[in-house]
């Protein structure tokens, strides 16, 4: 994916409150499952699936499947490439 196109996808993805919160939770806790997010967000499974897909398509998260569970984590290489100090600035310790 071209740099400019991926940058636009990343900024659009982070422009949504829910997706921004998902990224912050992943930064704080590392890898989380869909069930973990279900406890944090009171949205339908299809709405959450949409948010995961947008984040994955932007390259900000990676997913892995283990049995019936899907786990997500930050793609640190992409985050650092496009937003070098994001974790420092946007983590709870940076507030």
Gaussian input, Z-matrix of N, CA and C with variables (Angstrom, degrees):
# hf/3-21g

backbone

0 1
 N
 C     1     B1
 C     2     B2     1     A1
 N     3     B3     2     A2     1     D1
 C     4     B4     3     A3     2     D2
 C     5     B5     4     A4     3     D3
 N     6     B6     5     A5     4     D4
 C     7     B7     6     A6     5     D5
 C     8     B8     7     A7     6     D6
 N     9     B9     8     A8     7     D7
 C    10    B10     9     A9     8     D8
 C    11    B11    10    A10     9     D9
 N    12    B12    11    A11    10    D10
 C    13    B13    12    A12    11    D11
 C    14    B14    13    A13    12    D12
 N    15    B15    14    A14    13    D13
 C    16    B16    15    A15    14    D14
 C    17    B17    16    A16    15    D15
 N    18    B18    17    A17    16    D16
 C    19    B19    18    A18    17    D17
 C    20    B20    19    A19    18    D18
 N    21    B21    20    A20    19    D19
 C    22    B22    21    A21    20    D20
 C    23    B23    22    A22    21    D21
 N    24    B24    23    A23    22    D22
 C    25    B25    24    A24    23    D23
 C    26    B26    25    A25    24    D24
 N    27    B27    26    A26    25    D25
 C    28    B28    27    A27    26    D26
 C    29    B29    28    A28    27    D27
 N    30    B30    29    A29    28    D28
 C    31    B31    30    A30    29    D29
 C    32    B32    31    A31    30    D30
 N    33    B33    32    A32    31    D31
 C    34    B34    33    A33    32    D32
 C    35    B35    34    A34    33    D33
 N    36    B36    35    A35    34    D34
 C    37    B37    36    A36    35    D35
 C    38    B38    37    A37    36    D36
 N    39    B39    38    A38    37    D37
 C    40    B40    39    A39    38    D38
 C    41    B41    40    A40    39    D39
 N    42    B42    41    A41    40    D40
 C    43    B43    42    A42    41    D41
 C    44    B44    43    A43    42    D42
 N    45    B45    44    A44    43    D43
 C    46    B46    45    A45    44    D44
 C    47    B47    46    A46    45    D45
 N    48    B48    47    A47    46    D46
 C    49    B49    48    A48    47    D47
 C    50    B50    49    A49    48    D48
 N    51    B51    50    A50    49    D49
 C    52    B52    51    A51    50    D50
 C    53    B53    52    A52    51    D51
 N    54    B54    53    A53    52    D52
 C    55    B55    54    A54    53    D53
 C    56    B56    55    A55    54    D54
 N    57    B57    56    A56    55    D55
 C    58    B58    57    A57    56    D56
 C    59    B59    58    A58    57    D57
 N    60    B60    59    A59    58    D58
 C    61    B61    60    A60    59    D59
 C    62    B62    61    A61    60    D60
 N    63    B63    62    A62    61    D61
 C    64    B64    63    A63    62    D62
 C    65    B65    64    A64    63    D63
 N    66    B66    65    A65    64    D64
 C    67    B67    66    A66    65    D65
 C    68    B68    67    A67    66    D66
 N    69    B69    68    A68    67    D67
 C    70    B70    69    A69    68    D68
 C    71    B71    70    A70    69    D69
 N    72    B72    71    A71    70    D70
 C    73    B73    72    A72    71    D71
 C    74    B74    73    A73    72    D72
 N    75    B75    74    A74    73    D73
 C    76    B76    75    A75    74    D74
 C    77    B77    76    A76    75    D75
 N    78    B78    77    A77    76    D76
 C    79    B79    78    A78    77    D77
 C    80    B80    79    A79    78    D78
 N    81    B81    80    A80    79    D79
 C    82    B82    81    A81    80    D80
 C    83    B83    82    A82    81    D81
 N    84    B84    83    A83    82    D82
 C    85    B85    84    A84    83    D83
 C    86    B86    85    A85    84    D84
 N    87    B87    86    A86    85    D85
 C    88    B88    87    A87    86    D86
 C    89    B89    88    A88    87    D87
 N    90    B90    89    A89    88    D88
 C    91    B91    90    A90    89    D89
 C    92    B92    91    A91    90    D90
 N    93    B93    92    A92    91    D91
 C    94    B94    93    A93    92    D92
 C    95    B95    94    A94    93    D93
 N    96    B96    95    A95    94    D94
 C    97    B97    96    A96    95    D95
 C    98    B98    97    A97    96    D96
 N    99    B99    98    A98    97    D97
 C   100   B100    99    A99    98    D98
 C   101   B101   100   A100    99    D99
 N   102   B102   101   A101   100   D100
 C   103   B103   102   A102   101   D101
 C   104   B104   103   A103   102   D102
 N   105   B105   104   A104   103   D103
 C   106   B106   105   A105   104   D104
 C   107   B107   106   A106   105   D105
 N   108   B108   107   A107   106   D106
 C   109   B109   108   A108   107   D107
 C   110   B110   109   A109   108   D108
 N   111   B111   110   A110   109   D109
 C   112   B112   111   A111   110   D110
 C   113   B113   112   A112   111   D111
 N   114   B114   113   A113   112   D112
 C   115   B115   114   A114   113   D113
 C   116   B116   115   A115   114   D114
 N   117   B117   116   A116   115   D115
 C   118   B118   117   A117   116   D116
 C   119   B119   118   A118   117   D117
 N   120   B120   119   A119   118   D118
 C   121   B121   120   A120   119   D119
 C   122   B122   121   A121   120   D120
 N   123   B123   122   A122   121   D121
 C   124   B124   123   A123   122   D122
 C   125   B125   124   A124   123   D123
 N   126   B126   125   A125   124   D124
 C   127   B127   126   A126   125   D125
 C   128   B128   127   A127   126   D126
 N   129   B129   128   A128   127   D127
 C   130   B130   129   A129   128   D128
 C   131   B131   130   A130   129   D129
 N   132   B132   131   A131   130   D130
 C   133   B133   132   A132   131   D131
 C   134   B134   133   A133   132   D132
 N   135   B135   134   A134   133   D133
 C   136   B136   135   A135   134   D134
 C   137   B137   136   A136   135   D135
 N   138   B138   137   A137   136   D136
 C   139   B139   138   A138   137   D137
 C   140   B140   139   A139   138   D138
 N   141   B141   140   A140   139   D139
 C   142   B142   141   A141   140   D140
 C   143   B143   142   A142   141   D141
 N   144   B144   143   A143   142   D142
 C   145   B145   144   A144   143   D143
 C   146   B146   145   A145   144   D144
 N   147   B147   146   A146   145   D145
 C   148   B148   147   A147   146   D146
 C   149   B149   148   A148   147   D147
 N   150   B150   149   A149   148   D148
 C   151   B151   150   A150   149   D149
 C   152   B152   151   A151   150   D150
 N   153   B153   152   A152   151   D151
 C   154   B154   153   A153   152   D152
 C   155   B155   154   A154   153   D153
 N   156   B156   155   A155   154   D154
 C   157   B157   156   A156   155   D155
 C   158   B158   157   A157   156   D156
 N   159   B159   158   A158   157   D157
 C   160   B160   159   A159   158   D158
 C   161   B161   160   A160   159   D159
 N   162   B162   161   A161   160   D160
 C   163   B163   162   A162   161   D161
 C   164   B164   163   A163   162   D162
 N   165   B165   164   A164   163   D163
 C   166   B166   165   A165   164   D164
 C   167   B167   166   A166   165   D165
 N   168   B168   167   A167   166   D166
 C   169   B169   168   A168   167   D167
 C   170   B170   169   A169   168   D168
 N   171   B171   170   A170   169   D169
 C   172   B172   171   A171   170   D170
 C   173   B173   172   A172   171   D171
 N   174   B174   173   A173   172   D172
 C   175   B175   174   A174   173   D173
 C   176   B176   175   A175   174   D174
 N   177   B177   176   A176   175   D175
 C   178   B178   177   A177   176   D176
 C   179   B179   178   A178   177   D177
 N   180   B180   179   A179   178   D178
 C   181   B181   180   A180   179   D179
 C   182   B182   181   A181   180   D180
 N   183   B183   182   A182   181   D181
 C   184   B184   183   A183   182   D182
 C   185   B185   184   A184   183   D183
 N   186   B186   185   A185   184   D184
 C   187   B187   186   A186   185   D185
 C   188   B188   187   A187   186   D186
 N   189   B189   188   A188   187   D187
 C   190   B190   189   A189   188   D188
 C   191   B191   190   A190   189   D189
 N   192   B192   191   A191   190   D190
 C   193   B193   192   A192   191   D191
 C   194   B194   193   A193   192   D192
 N   195   B195   194   A194   193   D193
 C   196   B196   195   A195   194   D194
 C   197   B197   196   A196   195   D195
 N   198   B198   197   A197   196   D196
 C   199   B199   198   A198   197   D197
 C   200   B200   199   A199   198   D198
 N   201   B201   200   A200   199   D199
 C   202   B202   201   A201   200   D200
 C   203   B203   202   A202   201   D201
 N   204   B204   203   A203   202   D202
 C   205   B205   204   A204   203   D203
 C   206   B206   205   A205   204   D204
 N   207   B207   206   A206   205   D205
 C   208   B208   207   A207   206   D206
 C   209   B209   208   A208   207   D207
 N   210   B210   209   A209   208   D208
 C   211   B211   210   A210   209   D209
 C   212   B212   211   A211   210   D210
 N   213   B213   212   A212   211   D211
 C   214   B214   213   A213   212   D212
 C   215   B215   214   A214   213   D213
 N   216   B216   215   A215   214   D214
 C   217   B217   216   A216   215   D215
 C   218   B218   217   A217   216   D216
 N   219   B219   218   A218   217   D217
 C   220   B220   219   A219   218   D218
 C   221   B221   220   A220   219   D219
 N   222   B222   221   A221   220   D220
 C   223   B223   222   A222   221   D221
 C   224   B224   223   A223   222   D222
 N   225   B225   224   A224   223   D223
 C   226   B226   225   A225   224   D224
 C   227   B227   226   A226   225   D225
 N   228   B228   227   A227   226   D226
 C   229   B229   228   A228   227   D227
 C   230   B230   229   A229   228   D228
 N   231   B231   230   A230   229   D229
 C   232   B232   231   A231   230   D230
 C   233   B233   232   A232   231   D231
 N   234   B234   233   A233   232   D232
 C   235   B235   234   A234   233   D233
 C   236   B236   235   A235   234   D234
 N   237   B237   236   A236   235   D235
 C   238   B238   237   A237   236   D236
 C   239   B239   238   A238   237   D237
 N   240   B240   239   A239   238   D238
 C   241   B241   240   A240   239   D239
 C   242   B242   241   A241   240   D240
 N   243   B243   242   A242   241   D241
 C   244   B244   243   A243   242   D242
 C   245   B245   244   A244   243   D243
 N   246   B246   245   A245   244   D244
 C   247   B247   246   A246   245   D245
 C   248   B248   247   A247   246   D246
 N   249   B249   248   A248   247   D247
 C   250   B250   249   A249   248   D248
 C   251   B251   250   A250   249   D249
 N   252   B252   251   A251   250   D250
 C   253   B253   252   A252   251   D251
 C   254   B254   253   A253   252   D252
 N   255   B255   254   A254   253   D253
 C   256   B256   255   A255   254   D254
 C   257   B257   256   A256   255   D255
 N   258   B258   257   A257   256   D256
 C   259   B259   258   A258   257   D257
 C   260   B260   259   A259   258   D258
 N   261   B261   260   A260   259   D259
 C   262   B262   261   A261   260   D260
 C   263   B263   262   A262   261   D261
 N   264   B264   263   A263   262   D262
 C   265   B265   264   A264   263   D263
 C   266   B266   265   A265   264   D264
 N   267   B267   266   A266   265   D265
 C   268   B268   267   A267   266   D266
 C   269   B269   268   A268   267   D267
 N   270   B270   269   A269   268   D268
 C   271   B271   270   A270   269   D269
 C   272   B272   271   A271   270   D270
 N   273   B273   272   A272   271   D271
 C   274   B274   273   A273   272   D272
 C   275   B275   274   A274   273   D273
 N   276   B276   275   A275   274   D274
 C   277   B277   276   A276   275   D275
 C   278   B278   277   A277   276   D276
 N   279   B279   278   A278   277   D277
 C   280   B280   279   A279   278   D278
 C   281   B281   280   A280   279   D279
 N   282   B282   281   A281   280   D280
 C   283   B283   282   A282   281   D281
 C   284   B284   283   A283   282   D282

   B1=1.4568
   B2=1.5315
   B3=1.3176
   B4=1.4667
   B5=1.5264
   B6=1.3306
   B7=1.4648
   B8=1.5215
   B9=1.3310
   B10=1.4603
   B11=1.5245
   B12=1.3267
   B13=1.4670
   B14=1.5248
   B15=1.3344
   B16=1.4540
   B17=1.5288
   B18=1.3213
   B19=1.4667
   B20=1.5274
   B21=1.3165
   B22=1.4666
   B23=1.5264
   B24=1.3249
   B25=1.4695
   B26=1.5269
   B27=1.3223
   B28=1.4657
   B29=1.5181
   B30=1.3203
   B31=1.4665
   B32=1.5309
   B33=1.3376
   B34=1.4715
   B35=1.5253
   B36=1.3249
   B37=1.4683
   B38=1.5197
   B39=1.3036
   B40=1.4658
   B41=1.5211
   B42=1.3306
   B43=1.4567
   B44=1.5233
   B45=1.3240
   B46=1.4618
   B47=1.5282
   B48=1.3385
   B49=1.4720
   B50=1.5275
   B51=1.3140
   B52=1.4641
   B53=1.5154
   B54=1.3274
   B55=1.4633
   B56=1.5274
   B57=1.3194
   B58=1.4645
   B59=1.5308
   B60=1.3368
   B61=1.4669
   B62=1.5281
   B63=1.3297
   B64=1.4699
   B65=1.5287
   B66=1.3113
   B67=1.4710
   B68=1.5266
   B69=1.3181
   B70=1.4734
   B71=1.5291
   B72=1.3301
   B73=1.4652
   B74=1.5231
   B75=1.3253
   B76=1.4605
   B77=1.5302
   B78=1.3120
   B79=1.4661
   B80=1.5278
   B81=1.3165
   B82=1.4656
   B83=1.5284
   B84=1.3329
   B85=1.4669
   B86=1.5174
   B87=1.3078
   B88=1.4651
   B89=1.5135
   B90=1.3070
   B91=1.4634
   B92=1.5276
   B93=1.3315
   B94=1.4672
   B95=1.5246
   B96=1.3162
   B97=1.4695
   B98=1.5257
   B99=1.3120
   B100=1.4680
   B101=1.5192
   B102=1.3325
   B103=1.4679
   B104=1.5265
   B105=1.3262
   B106=1.4724
   B107=1.5224
   B108=1.3206
   B109=1.4662
   B110=1.5245
   B111=1.3319
   B112=1.4709
   B113=1.5307
   B114=1.3363
   B115=1.4655
   B116=1.5318
   B117=1.3154
   B118=1.4701
   B119=1.5286
   B120=1.3174
   B121=1.4631
   B122=1.5215
   B123=1.2935
   B124=1.4692
   B125=1.5262
   B126=1.3239
   B127=1.4640
   B128=1.5190
   B129=1.3132
   B130=1.4635
   B131=1.5299
   B132=1.3249
   B133=1.4609
   B134=1.5217
   B135=1.3251
   B136=1.4671
   B137=1.5296
   B138=1.3206
   B139=1.4685
   B140=1.5241
   B141=1.3325
   B142=1.4664
   B143=1.5305
   B144=1.3103
   B145=1.4591
   B146=1.5241
   B147=1.3105
   B148=1.4655
   B149=1.5337
   B150=1.3283
   B151=1.4670
   B152=1.5304
   B153=1.3346
   B154=1.4614
   B155=1.5210
   B156=1.3265
   B157=1.4678
   B158=1.5301
   B159=1.3242
   B160=1.4655
   B161=1.5256
   B162=1.3344
   B163=1.4630
   B164=1.5250
   B165=1.3191
   B166=1.4671
   B167=1.5271
   B168=1.3309
   B169=1.4638
   B170=1.5313
   B171=1.3332
   B172=1.4650
   B173=1.5230
   B174=1.3271
   B175=1.4578
   B176=1.5167
   B177=1.3427
   B178=1.4674
   B179=1.5263
   B180=1.3427
   B181=1.4612
   B182=1.5198
   B183=1.3213
   B184=1.4556
   B185=1.5237
   B186=1.3097
   B187=1.4593
   B188=1.5124
   B189=1.3257
   B190=1.4643
   B191=1.5190
   B192=1.3167
   B193=1.4629
   B194=1.5239
   B195=1.3076
   B196=1.4658
   B197=1.5261
   B198=1.3108
   B199=1.4627
   B200=1.5187
   B201=1.3226
   B202=1.4644
   B203=1.5252
   B204=1.3109
   B205=1.4616
   B206=1.5261
   B207=1.3229
   B208=1.4594
   B209=1.5210
   B210=1.3153
   B211=1.4650
   B212=1.5170
   B213=1.3258
   B214=1.4609
   B215=1.5126
   B216=1.3329
   B217=1.4563
   B218=1.5266
   B219=1.3160
   B220=1.4638
   B221=1.5232
   B222=1.3051
   B223=1.4568
   B224=1.5294
   B225=1.3316
   B226=1.4721
   B227=1.5263
   B228=1.3262
   B229=1.4675
   B230=1.5212
   B231=1.3157
   B232=1.4612
   B233=1.5226
   B234=1.3245
   B235=1.4609
   B236=1.5296
   B237=1.3200
   B238=1.4698
   B239=1.5272
   B240=1.3151
   B241=1.4594
   B242=1.5268
   B243=1.3244
   B244=1.4581
   B245=1.5286
   B246=1.3264
   B247=1.4668
   B248=1.5339
   B249=1.3249
   B250=1.4638
   B251=1.5262
   B252=1.2990
   B253=1.4656
   B254=1.5219
   B255=1.3115
   B256=1.4605
   B257=1.5232
   B258=1.3148
   B259=1.4637
   B260=1.5252
   B261=1.3089
   B262=1.4603
   B263=1.5285
   B264=1.3139
   B265=1.4726
   B266=1.5332
   B267=1.3237
   B268=1.4641
   B269=1.5222
   B270=1.3100
   B271=1.4617
   B272=1.5181
   B273=1.3157
   B274=1.4691
   B275=1.5197
   B276=1.3293
   B277=1.4609
   B278=1.5339
   B279=1.3594
   B280=1.4613
   B281=1.5078
   B282=1.3426
   B283=1.4759
   B284=1.5093
   A1=107.90
   A2=115.61
   A3=119.99
   A4=110.51
   A5=114.49
   A6=121.38
   A7=111.38
   A8=117.41
   A9=121.15
   A10=111.60
   A11=115.39
   A12=120.15
   A13=110.63
   A14=116.79
   A15=119.52
   A16=110.76
   A17=117.96
   A18=120.99
   A19=110.50
   A20=117.12
   A21=120.85
   A22=110.12
   A23=117.56
   A24=120.84
   A25=111.24
   A26=116.31
   A27=120.55
   A28=110.66
   A29=116.75
   A30=119.44
   A31=111.91
   A32=117.30
   A33=119.70
   A34=110.38
   A35=116.49
   A36=120.43
   A37=110.56
   A38=117.58
   A39=121.24
   A40=112.76
   A41=117.62
   A42=121.54
   A43=113.46
   A44=116.77
   A45=121.56
   A46=109.00
   A47=117.02
   A48=121.79
   A49=113.11
   A50=116.95
   A51=120.50
   A52=110.76
   A53=117.22
   A54=119.76
   A55=111.33
   A56=116.48
   A57=119.92
   A58=109.88
   A59=117.43
   A60=121.80
   A61=111.56
   A62=117.10
   A63=120.54
   A64=109.41
   A65=116.76
   A66=120.69
   A67=110.24
   A68=117.41
   A69=119.92
   A70=111.41
   A71=117.10
   A72=119.80
   A73=111.33
   A74=116.50
   A75=119.54
   A76=111.18
   A77=117.53
   A78=120.36
   A79=110.86
   A80=116.79
   A81=121.60
   A82=112.49
   A83=115.55
   A84=119.35
   A85=115.11
   A86=118.00
   A87=119.61
   A88=110.62
   A89=117.06
   A90=122.21
   A91=110.51
   A92=115.98
   A93=121.84
   A94=109.97
   A95=115.03
   A96=120.61
   A97=109.89
   A98=115.27
   A99=120.26
   A100=110.37
   A101=116.88
   A102=120.64
   A103=110.73
   A104=117.25
   A105=120.64
   A106=110.31
   A107=116.29
   A108=120.12
   A109=111.66
   A110=116.96
   A111=120.17
   A112=111.28
   A113=116.60
   A114=120.48
   A115=111.77
   A116=117.14
   A117=122.19
   A118=113.29
   A119=115.79
   A120=121.19
   A121=109.69
   A122=116.66
   A123=121.09
   A124=108.91
   A125=114.40
   A126=122.13
   A127=108.88
   A128=116.07
   A129=119.99
   A130=110.06
   A131=115.06
   A132=119.97
   A133=110.94
   A134=117.48
   A135=119.66
   A136=110.76
   A137=117.71
   A138=120.46
   A139=110.05
   A140=116.75
   A141=119.97
   A142=110.24
   A143=117.06
   A144=121.10
   A145=110.67
   A146=116.28
   A147=121.10
   A148=110.23
   A149=117.21
   A150=120.94
   A151=111.38
   A152=117.39
   A153=120.35
   A154=110.57
   A155=115.82
   A156=120.82
   A157=111.01
   A158=117.34
   A159=121.10
   A160=109.82
   A161=117.06
   A162=120.37
   A163=111.58
   A164=116.42
   A165=119.80
   A166=110.73
   A167=117.53
   A168=121.11
   A169=112.48
   A170=116.73
   A171=120.01
   A172=110.97
   A173=116.58
   A174=120.96
   A175=113.92
   A176=117.74
   A177=120.73
   A178=113.86
   A179=116.93
   A180=119.23
   A181=110.04
   A182=113.94
   A183=121.04
   A184=106.86
   A185=116.24
   A186=120.92
   A187=109.33
   A188=114.01
   A189=120.26
   A190=107.22
   A191=114.74
   A192=120.25
   A193=108.34
   A194=115.07
   A195=121.93
   A196=106.40
   A197=116.37
   A198=120.29
   A199=108.93
   A200=116.16
   A201=120.58
   A202=112.43
   A203=117.00
   A204=121.21
   A205=111.37
   A206=115.08
   A207=121.43
   A208=107.14
   A209=115.09
   A210=121.96
   A211=109.63
   A212=114.95
   A213=121.22
   A214=110.06
   A215=114.71
   A216=120.21
   A217=108.49
   A218=115.16
   A219=121.52
   A220=109.58
   A221=116.10
   A222=121.44
   A223=105.17
   A224=115.50
   A225=121.09
   A226=112.26
   A227=117.91
   A228=120.13
   A229=111.09
   A230=116.89
   A231=121.22
   A232=110.17
   A233=117.25
   A234=120.53
   A235=110.62
   A236=116.96
   A237=120.58
   A238=112.50
   A239=116.50
   A240=119.59
   A241=111.74
   A242=116.26
   A243=120.16
   A244=113.38
   A245=117.53
   A246=121.72
   A247=108.74
   A248=117.87
   A249=122.11
   A250=116.21
   A251=119.62
   A252=120.57
   A253=112.62
   A254=117.25
   A255=120.52
   A256=111.88
   A257=117.14
   A258=120.30
   A259=110.96
   A260=117.61
   A261=121.30
   A262=111.33
   A263=116.48
   A264=121.52
   A265=112.21
   A266=117.35
   A267=120.91
   A268=114.92
   A269=118.93
   A270=119.39
   A271=109.02
   A272=116.76
   A273=119.98
   A274=110.89
   A275=117.84
   A276=119.62
   A277=110.95
   A278=116.65
   A279=120.62
   A280=113.67
   A281=117.86
   A282=121.37
   A283=111.10
   D1=136.49
   D2=178.55
   D3=-63.32
   D4=147.84
   D5=-178.37
   D6=-54.33
   D7=-49.42
   D8=-176.25
   D9=-62.79
   D10=-43.17
   D11=-179.06
   D12=-64.25
   D13=-42.46
   D14=179.35
   D15=-68.13
   D16=-38.30
   D17=178.08
   D18=-59.32
   D19=-44.46
   D20=179.44
   D21=-62.68
   D22=-42.95
   D23=178.77
   D24=-61.77
   D25=-41.01
   D26=179.99
   D27=-64.02
   D28=-48.40
   D29=-177.94
   D30=-66.69
   D31=-36.21
   D32=175.00
   D33=-65.11
   D34=-41.61
   D35=-179.67
   D36=-61.68
   D37=-43.62
   D38=-177.68
   D39=-78.35
   D40=-10.04
   D41=178.44
   D42=-75.17
   D43=-6.17
   D44=178.71
   D45=-101.28
   D46=132.72
   D47=-177.71
   D48=-55.31
   D49=-45.37
   D50=-177.13
   D51=-64.30
   D52=-46.02
   D53=-178.89
   D54=-67.08
   D55=-36.81
   D56=176.21
   D57=-61.43
   D58=-43.24
   D59=178.48
   D60=-65.61
   D61=-37.17
   D62=176.85
   D63=-60.41
   D64=-45.96
   D65=-179.55
   D66=-62.91
   D67=-43.69
   D68=178.95
   D69=-62.15
   D70=-41.86
   D71=177.66
   D72=-62.33
   D73=-42.09
   D74=178.89
   D75=-65.20
   D76=-36.91
   D77=176.74
   D78=-64.39
   D79=-39.25
   D80=-178.40
   D81=-73.20
   D82=-40.52
   D83=-168.92
   D84=-111.97
   D85=-7.37
   D86=-177.61
   D87=84.04
   D88=-132.37
   D89=-177.40
   D90=-81.17
   D91=133.43
   D92=178.37
   D93=-132.18
   D94=153.50
   D95=177.80
   D96=-97.02
   D97=168.53
   D98=175.06
   D99=-58.39
   D100=-37.74
   D101=179.24
   D102=-62.69
   D103=-37.22
   D104=176.76
   D105=-61.63
   D106=-43.27
   D107=179.72
   D108=-68.80
   D109=-33.45
   D110=177.79
   D111=-59.09
   D112=-32.86
   D113=178.43
   D114=-74.27
   D115=-25.13
   D116=-177.38
   D117=-90.23
   D118=-33.38
   D119=-174.96
   D120=-117.54
   D121=140.79
   D122=178.97
   D123=-106.52
   D124=60.66
   D125=179.07
   D126=-120.79
   D127=161.40
   D128=178.32
   D129=-66.98
   D130=159.01
   D131=178.36
   D132=-61.53
   D133=-36.57
   D134=-179.89
   D135=-69.16
   D136=-36.46
   D137=177.51
   D138=-65.63
   D139=-44.01
   D140=179.44
   D141=-66.35
   D142=-38.89
   D143=177.90
   D144=-59.04
   D145=-41.45
   D146=177.10
   D147=-59.34
   D148=-46.71
   D149=-179.67
   D150=-62.67
   D151=-42.01
   D152=177.80
   D153=-61.26
   D154=-43.06
   D155=-178.28
   D156=-62.83
   D157=-43.73
   D158=178.86
   D159=-61.38
   D160=-44.75
   D161=-179.78
   D162=-65.87
   D163=-39.66
   D164=178.97
   D165=-68.14
   D166=-42.45
   D167=179.49
   D168=-65.04
   D169=-27.35
   D170=177.45
   D171=-78.16
   D172=-16.90
   D173=-177.69
   D174=92.67
   D175=-0.42
   D176=-176.97
   D177=-72.73
   D178=-28.70
   D179=178.74
   D180=-128.12
   D181=157.11
   D182=171.09
   D183=-119.23
   D184=153.60
   D185=179.50
   D186=-125.51
   D187=153.54
   D188=172.37
   D189=-141.86
   D190=148.27
   D191=-179.47
   D192=-108.36
   D193=133.03
   D194=175.77
   D195=-131.29
   D196=104.17
   D197=-175.26
   D198=65.27
   D199=-124.98
   D200=179.78
   D201=-94.22
   D202=1.37
   D203=-176.47
   D204=-102.07
   D205=144.10
   D206=175.25
   D207=-114.76
   D208=129.93
   D209=-179.50
   D210=-113.76
   D211=144.45
   D212=-179.53
   D213=-125.13
   D214=148.32
   D215=172.94
   D216=-148.88
   D217=161.90
   D218=179.63
   D219=-69.05
   D220=139.94
   D221=170.11
   D222=-89.07
   D223=91.82
   D224=-172.59
   D225=-61.17
   D226=-33.03
   D227=179.15
   D228=-61.66
   D229=-45.18
   D230=179.82
   D231=-68.29
   D232=-45.00
   D233=-179.53
   D234=-59.04
   D235=-45.85
   D236=-179.76
   D237=-67.95
   D238=-34.38
   D239=-179.68
   D240=-67.32
   D241=-43.36
   D242=-174.57
   D243=-95.58
   D244=-28.30
   D245=-177.40
   D246=-138.61
   D247=74.02
   D248=-169.63
   D249=-53.51
   D250=-38.23
   D251=-177.56
   D252=-107.40
   D253=18.04
   D254=-176.01
   D255=-56.15
   D256=-49.59
   D257=-176.66
   D258=-61.81
   D259=-42.67
   D260=-179.74
   D261=-65.16
   D262=-41.83
   D263=-175.54
   D264=-79.03
   D265=-37.47
   D266=-169.86
   D267=-104.26
   D268=-1.70
   D269=176.71
   D270=-77.23
   D271=163.89
   D272=-178.63
   D273=-59.99
   D274=-33.51
   D275=-179.37
   D276=-69.83
   D277=-19.85
   D278=178.98
   D279=-86.46
   D280=-3.29
   D281=-177.67
   D282=-74.10

